[in-house]
């Protein structure tokens, strides 16, 4: 019987890094747009701030997808002999 050790590491590519930035910055941009809509007086055109609000919300959702797509994995597999049983029926001792 053999023992297999697998070490995995994940990194973001440039697409994943952009997704992380969008995921963090999107709600901040959206909150700023919504704050400006709420603090505007009655006769001010707020359509630009609503667009900013929705762009921030969409950017946060798109950032999640880009973080999932923009990942790179590195795996290192090592096969070791087990410290196993010498006779049939004995249980191996794993360290």
Secondary structure, DSSP 8 states (H G I E B T S, - for coil): -EEEEEEEEEEE-HHHHHHHHHHHHHHHHHHHHHHHHHHS-TTS--HHHHHHHHHHHHHHHHHHHHHHHSEEEEEEEEEEE----SSTT------
